[in-house]
Amino acid sequence: MSFIGHILGGALGIVASLSQQQTNGASTWGTLNNPLLPQFLTNNPLPLGFPWGPLTAKHDNPYTSAPNTGVIRAYDFTIKRGQIAPDGYMKDVLLVNGQFPGPMLEANWGDTFIITVHNRIVGPEEGTALHWHGLLQKGSPWFDGVPAVQQCPIAPGSSFTYSFKADLYGSSWYHSHYSAQFAGGLFGPMIIHGPSNAPYDIDLGPVMLSDYYHTEYFKLVQGVMASTSEANFNPAPASDNNLINGKMNFNCSTVAAGGITPCNSNAGISKFKFTTGKTHRLRLMNLGGEGLQRFSIDGHNMTVIANDFVPIKPYTTNVVTLGIGQRSDVLVTANAGKSNSAFWMRSNLSTICAITTQPAALAAIYYDRADTNKAPTSAAWDVPDPGTCANDDLSLTVPYYPLAPSTPSVTQTLEINFFINDTGHFLWKLGAESFRADYNHPILLLANEGNFTYPDEWNVQNYGSNTTIRIVVNNPGPAAHPMHLHGHNMQVIHEGPGDWDGVSTTGGSNPQRRDVQLVRNGGHMVMQFDADNPGVWPFHCHIAWHVSGGLYANILERPADIAKDAPIPMVLAQTCRDWASWSKGTIVDQIDSGL
């Protein structure tokens, strides 16, 4: 019997032989005592019940109607290295407050986050910075969290305080944007409560899906960025496992004999509790480094109500497809069995669209009276992988609040390609350039000073005073790419195989909006956005190894208005001074793009 077969048969995985501290540090993710949402109601209740007042998902523009609640949500994060075994394989990871995955950020729509980040990474020391994925950062472009773009990295031993508004609502995450640190564990969920577009009874909170690598992230980057002639060259490393809320078992018999890393084949899996007859909200998130996830729950249909930070008209499916960085909120009613029933939750890395050794992740769902020490015996849905490496058909995903696309004032085509440079290194490029960061000279800070002349390798696309920007992404290569735009929800005008024909559109007067869209291999994506947010906004593939190799561009939006938008907080200058002082006496081992 296969290892997964043993788990399905109940021989492994339900009663774990490792403690929660050993597998996930100080985190309670994946345990039955992890609190439901909202978690802050007891000590910090919703002001006036609904702080967004009469605003609704259907009738109010989320990009212009965000309230100001006056409520501060303060968090304090300390980033350190630590050793844990999420799947039984003990390894060094990066932890936030001793937790993997990191602690949850939670707020109401219109609250203000104030988050102080302490960089205590040693052995070796590294810079860091945190990005708050999907938020618009209107009026606070300095706090988007991308080093070399909006800030200098946070130097080892230093701290940085981010301050920004919860300007959209729904499900998202935060993660390091420094090299591939997020593939080494530096991420966590971010939940912003807002108007509902569908009724439900219980919010189960984040369901974090993440491919998992046993090799330390910097060694993986070394292989990705090695010369093609070097023995360790590997531009597409395979993940070793797949996790749900930071847990899954691993077959330790596959570990090479003589290895010094401890391994336990029964680390345990995540567990969830369903209340019979009730409808549950699950906030699905792909927080991995590379792999495309296909999520399902045996015997249960899922109603999709939001993609990324965009509520959509609900539709029903058995499988949800998520590329790196994408989120889907789904509703699931516990009506597939009796009160003592149990079912498998599954997330499979697409073996057609991802590179992995062990693609299957499992978690257990227990109804009220089920025995939580027994493995479910349910059968998976028979829904074959379509192999398109694309999201669900755009015609299925209709935003709840309609926004008609404007006539673009500029259209640009950016093609995704790869090449071997003169030193024998494999690199990606978006448009004509492969990106490389300069940590000491953040582009936004230079733009604020009126400096709009940059090296080609910064790949800055200056759109001047254009009011609506349309970008056609053609991807003739063999790999799909989850393309993420900062500072906006992009309207996805079209996607499909081959190059865009210049005419076809999907969604008419209300196309899908989201902040990450999969561009299938051998295909294209057409997106556009209104230039209503002056700043420098990254547009990049969210696969860790691809952005390390330069698949990244900077969108310079309304440069003349950047200095008028908001004064630069003093913390930006101090952080650059701290970084300059540290990097002057230390060689910064920037072997990849830096992001």
Protein Blocks (a to p, Z undefined) as FASTA:
>chain_A
ZZklmmmnopgojlccbdfklmnojafghiaklccddfklmmmccehhianlmacfklpc
fklmcccehpacddddddddddddfnopacddddeehiacdddddddehiacddddddfb
ehiacddddddehiaogoilmlnopghklmccddehiacddddddfbgcddddddfehjl
lmnopacddddddddfbdcfbdgbjaddddddfbdfklmmmmmmpcfkbmklcfbccdfb
dceehiacddfklpcghiabdcdfbnopcdddddehiacddddddfbfkbccddddehia
cddfbehjbdcdddddfbdcddehiacddddddfkbcfkbccdddddddfklpccfblcd
cdddddfklcfkbccfbdcdddddehlopacdfklmccfbacdddddfbdcddddddddd
fkopacddehjbccdddfklcfklmmmnopabdcfklopacekjafbdcdddddfbfbdc
ddddehiacddfbgcehjdehlacghijmccddfbdcddehiacddddddfbgcdddddd
fbfklmmnopacdddehkllmmmmpccdfklmmmmmmmmmmmmmpccddfbnoZZ
